[in-house]
């Protein structure tokens, strides 16, 4: 059976999701499963005669985190700016290696610099979801369309590179 593709952008880079509510559990019984596009963020359902491998019980993220090493500037509500490093990223958030310690629920602004020759990607509003010594998990809440499109292109290049690497060694 053909792998699902996003109905909005056509990419094969989609991820099966955990069920949200009773309706999706009922639909699963009839072979209809929820997916999320990893590039355009569209959530959709697909009929599958054979149940896909369920998502990991421990990872409830809707987007696959991809390992990276990007510089980033973090601006807090107190106008404190720090330089940090993004260690993994997705359309929904990232992990930031930082000396700053911010409590969960703090809203920040983030500017990611994927490469020196690329225009920075500005996340207007991100929220601290987890905080550990030396790093924090951020969820992206608001970004303008142009920045979302640039982030999508970065994610696409990472996914293509990852799938090429997997196909090369499998």
N, C-alpha and C positions, 0 to 999 in steps of 0.2 A: 504494500500500500504506500502511496506517495506521502511524503512528509508534508505537514501543513505549512502553508505560506500565509503571510499577512494579507487580508483582503484589501487593506488600505494602500500599502506600499509594495506588496508583492515579494518581500524578502522571505527567505526560508529561515531566518534567524528569529525563531519564536521559542517560547518557553511555556511548558504546561504549568498551570497554577493550581494551588489548593482551592477547594470548593469554598464559595462564599454563600452560606445559607442553605436552606432546605431545597430550594428550587434547583440549584446546581447539583445537589446530591441526587435528586430525582432524575435530572437530565443525564447524569452519569450512568444511571441504570439503563438508559436507552442509547448509550454510546455517544452522547454529546458532551465534550470536554472543553473547559476554559483554557485559553492560551493568551499570552501577552507578547506583542511584537517588541523585540529588543532595540529597535531603531526608532520607529514612529510612536511607540508607546500604546498603540491601539490594543484594546482588550476585545477578544472575540471568542466565539465557540465554534467547534468543528465536530462533525459526525465522524466517528472512527469505529469500524466494525470490530477492531481489536483494541483493547484498552492500552493507551500508552503507558510507559513506565511512570509511576507516580513520582511527584517531586519529593525531595528529601524531607523527612519529617522534622529535621532540625533547622533547615534553611527555608524560611517562609518568604524570602524575597521574591518579588515578581520579576526582577531583572538579574541576570547573571553578572557577577562582579568579575572584571577582567584586570589582571595584574598590569600595572604601569609604574612609571617613575616620572611624574610631572611636577614641575614647580608650581606653587600656588600661593597667592596672597589671601590671607584671612582678615576680614575687617569686622570687628565686633561692634555692638551698639554703643560702646564707650569710645569709639573712634581709635581703638588700638589696632594697629596693623602689624601682622607678623608674617614672615616668610616660612613656608612649610613645604611638605612633599606629599603628593597624592600617591598612595601605594596600590590602590585598586579603584576601579570606577565602573559605573553603569549609567544608564539614562535616569535612574532613580536616586543615585547617591554615590558616595565615595568614602574611602577611609583616608584620613588625613594624619600623617605623621607630624606631630607638633609638640612644642614645649608648653603651649598654652593649655590650661585646664579650664574647661567651661562646663557648667552643669547641663544635664539633659534638659531639653526644651528651650535652650538658648537659640535665638535667631541670629544668623550671621550672614555676611556677604562674602562670596568667594570668587576669586579670579584665577582660573586655571590656565597655565601656559603649556600646551601640549608639546610644542617644539619652538625653537627660537625663531624660525621663519614663519610660523603660523600666528594668526591673530588670536589673542587671548579669548577665552570663553568666560563670560561673566554670569555667575549664578546670583541673581538679585537677592533671593531669599533662600537660605538653607537652614535646617534645624539640626541641632546636635541630638542624635538619637542614642548614642552610647559614648561613654568616655572611659578611657583606660590610661594608665600611665604611659605617656609618650605618643598616644594616638587617640583619635575620636572618629566615630562614624557619623556622617552627615547625610541627611535626606534632602534632596533638591525639591524646593517648593515652587519657586518662581524664576523664570528666565524668559527673555524676549525671544521671539521666533527665530531671529538670525542666530542667536547663541545656541538655541536648541538644535537648529540645523547643523551648526558646526560641531556640536557635541555628538550628534548622530553620525556625522561623517568620521569622526575620530573612533567612535564605537564600531562602526562598520569596518574600518581598516583593521582594528584589533580583532574582530570576529573573523574576518577573512584570513588574516594572518594565522590565527589560532586554528581554523579549520584546515588551512593548507598544511600547517605543521602536523596536525593529527593524521591527515591523509597520507603524508609523506612517510610517517613512521608506523603506520598500521597495516 
